[in-house]
Every structure is written in structure tokens, then in C-alpha cells.
Amino acid sequence: MFSDQLTFLAANYTADCLMMSDNFDFADEAVADAIAFVADDSRPPTHDETETAIAALS
């Protein structure tokens, strides 16, 4: 019943909090882009979009 994956809503909320924080310094541009990607709550990302975002962090 439980999964080791973070739900999109939980990740989205956390990313929104990080984006709104004035005192948070991102490690690099790829991390900032990934957080912005997850913070976008206009719609959940597709599987392909998620795989592309994960690959950009590797």
C-alpha cells in the first residue's frame, strides 16, 4: 500500500516553499531548474517530462 516515492502534491508543496524562501541558496542552476519544475502546479508532469528532469540532474 505504501511506496518509497514522494507524491507529486508533497513534492510540489515543498518546492513551492523553497521557491518562496528568500534565504535559500540553490546549489547550482540545475537544482534551481528542478525545483522550479516541481513547483509548477499548473498540472502534474508527464512521465517523460519527469524522466527528462531527473536526467538533467545526473
Buried (B, 14 or more C-beta within 10 A) or exposed (E): EEEEEEEEEEBBBBBBEBBEEEEEEBEEEEBBBBBBBBBBEEEEBEEEEBEEBEEEEE
